Amino acid sequence: MGEELKVTDALVRLTHLVDHVFADVCREADLTPQQAQLLCMLIDGPVGMTELSRLLHLEKSSLTGLVDRVQRRGLVDRVRDGNDRRACRIELTEAGERIGQESHRAMGERLDALLHDFDGRDRDRLTSSVSRILAAHTAATGRPWDRTE
C-alpha cells in the first residue's frame, strides 16, 4: 500500500507540474487553457461540436461560448458539415493554425527539457508506462483519451 501512495503522489505532482507548464505556454500565447486545448484539438482538421464537447469535457452551452470567443479573435471558423446541413464543424483559421502549432511546439519543447537527463531507455520506459495508463483508462471507460485512438 505504501508503494501505491508513492506512485500516486508522484503522478499527482507530475500532473501539477505539467499543468503549470501548460499554463505558462497559454499565458505567453495570450490564450486561456481551454482556448489552447481547443486549438490543439483542431490541428489535425475540423471537428464537430459534439466531438469537441466530449474531448474537452464541456457542456454544449459552455463549448458554444468558448468557440464564440475564439472565433471573435479570428482563430477558428464554423463551417457546415458536408454530411449534415444542420451541424457545423470547427476549423482553424490561418492565425489559429499558427498559434495552435506554436503552442503545441512550445509545450513539447518544455516537457522535453524536463527529461533532459533521461536516456533513450528511460524515455521508452516512461512512454510505455504512460501508454499503459491511457490504455487502461480507455479499457475501463470505453472512451479513448484523444481523437486519434
C-alpha positions as CSV (number, residue, x, y, z in Angstrom):
1,M,0.0,0.0,0.0
2,G,2.9,2.4,0.8
3,E,4.3,1.9,-2.8
4,E,0.9,2.8,-4.3
5,L,0.8,6.0,-2.3
6,K,4.3,7.0,-3.5
7,V,3.3,6.3,-7.1
8,T,0.1,8.2,-6.7
9,D,1.8,11.1,-5.1
10,A,4.4,11.2,-7.9
11,L,1.6,11.2,-10.5
12,V,-0.3,14.0,-8.8
13,R,2.9,16.1,-8.5
14,L,3.7,15.4,-12.2
15,T,0.1,16.4,-13.1
16,H,0.6,19.7,-11.3
17,L,3.9,20.3,-13.0
18,V,2.5,19.7,-16.5
19,D,-0.4,22.0,-15.6
20,H,1.9,24.8,-14.6
21,V,4.0,24.3,-17.8
22,F,0.8,24.4,-19.9
23,A,-0.5,27.5,-18.1
24,D,2.8,29.3,-18.8
25,V,2.6,28.4,-22.5
26,C,-1.0,29.5,-22.6
27,R,-0.3,32.8,-20.9
28,E,2.6,33.6,-23.4
29,A,0.2,32.9,-26.3
30,D,-2.5,35.1,-24.7
31,L,-4.8,32.1,-24.5
32,T,-6.8,30.5,-21.7
33,P,-6.0,26.9,-21.2
34,Q,-9.4,25.9,-22.7
35,Q,-8.7,28.0,-25.8
36,A,-5.3,26.4,-26.2
37,Q,-6.8,22.9,-25.8
38,L,-9.4,23.8,-28.4
39,L,-6.8,24.9,-30.9
40,C,-4.7,21.8,-30.3
41,M,-7.8,19.6,-30.8
42,L,-8.2,21.2,-34.3
43,I,-4.7,20.9,-35.5
44,D,-5.5,17.7,-37.4
45,G,-8.5,19.2,-39.1
46,P,-12.1,20.3,-38.4
47,V,-14.1,18.7,-35.6
48,G,-17.8,18.6,-34.9
49,M,-19.3,20.3,-31.9
50,T,-20.5,17.0,-30.3
51,E,-17.0,15.5,-30.5
52,L,-15.4,18.7,-29.2
53,S,-17.8,18.7,-26.3
54,R,-16.7,15.1,-25.4
55,L,-13.0,15.8,-25.9
56,L,-13.0,19.0,-23.8
57,H,-15.5,17.7,-21.2
58,L,-17.7,20.7,-21.7
59,E,-21.5,21.1,-21.9
60,K,-22.8,22.3,-25.2
61,S,-23.5,25.8,-24.0
62,S,-20.0,26.2,-22.5
63,L,-18.5,24.9,-25.7
64,T,-20.6,27.3,-27.8
65,G,-19.3,30.3,-25.7
66,L,-15.7,29.1,-26.0
67,V,-16.0,28.8,-29.7
68,D,-17.7,32.2,-30.0
69,R,-14.8,33.8,-28.0
70,V,-12.1,32.1,-30.1
71,Q,-13.9,32.9,-33.3
72,R,-14.1,36.6,-32.4
73,R,-10.3,36.5,-32.1
74,G,-10.2,35.2,-35.6
75,L,-8.6,31.8,-34.6
76,V,-11.5,29.5,-35.7
77,D,-14.3,29.4,-38.1
78,R,-17.6,27.4,-38.1
79,V,-18.1,25.5,-41.4
80,R,-21.1,23.5,-42.5
81,D,-20.8,19.8,-42.1
82,G,-21.0,18.2,-45.5
83,N,-22.9,15.2,-44.2
84,D,-25.4,17.1,-42.0
85,R,-26.6,20.6,-43.0
86,R,-27.9,21.2,-39.5
87,A,-24.4,20.7,-38.0
88,C,-21.2,22.6,-38.2
89,R,-17.6,21.7,-37.7
90,I,-15.0,23.9,-36.2
91,E,-11.8,24.6,-38.1
92,L,-8.7,26.7,-37.5
93,T,-8.1,29.8,-39.4
94,E,-4.6,30.6,-40.6
95,A,-3.9,32.6,-37.5
96,G,-5.4,29.8,-35.3
97,E,-3.2,27.2,-37.0
98,R,-0.1,29.3,-36.4
99,I,-0.9,29.9,-32.7
100,G,-2.0,26.3,-32.2
101,Q,1.2,24.9,-33.8
102,E,3.4,27.3,-31.9
103,S,1.7,26.5,-28.6
104,H,1.9,22.8,-29.2
105,R,5.6,23.1,-30.2
106,A,6.4,25.2,-27.1
107,M,4.7,22.7,-24.8
108,G,6.6,19.8,-26.3
109,E,9.9,21.6,-26.0
110,R,9.3,22.5,-22.4
111,L,8.3,19.0,-21.4
112,D,11.2,17.6,-23.4
113,A,13.5,19.9,-21.4
114,L,12.2,18.3,-18.2
115,L,13.5,15.0,-19.5
116,H,17.0,16.3,-20.4
117,D,18.8,13.7,-18.3
118,F,16.6,10.8,-19.4
119,D,18.4,8.4,-21.8
120,G,16.6,6.6,-24.5
121,R,15.8,3.6,-22.3
122,D,14.3,5.8,-19.6
123,R,12.2,7.7,-22.1
124,D,11.0,4.4,-23.6
125,R,10.0,3.1,-20.2
126,L,8.2,6.3,-19.3
127,T,6.4,6.3,-22.6
128,S,5.4,2.7,-22.2
129,S,4.1,3.3,-18.7
130,V,2.1,6.3,-19.6
131,S,0.7,4.4,-22.7
132,R,-0.4,1.6,-20.3
133,I,-2.2,4.0,-18.0
134,L,-4.0,5.6,-21.0
135,A,-4.9,2.2,-22.4
136,A,-6.2,1.1,-19.0
137,H,-8.4,4.2,-18.8
138,T,-9.8,3.6,-22.3
139,A,-10.5,-0.1,-21.5
140,A,-12.2,0.9,-18.2
141,T,-14.3,3.7,-19.6
142,G,-14.7,2.9,-23.3
143,R,-13.6,6.4,-24.1
144,P,-10.3,6.9,-25.9
145,W,-8.2,9.6,-24.4
146,D,-7.8,11.5,-27.6
147,R,-9.5,11.6,-31.0
148,T,-6.7,9.7,-32.7
149,E,-7.4,6.4,-30.9
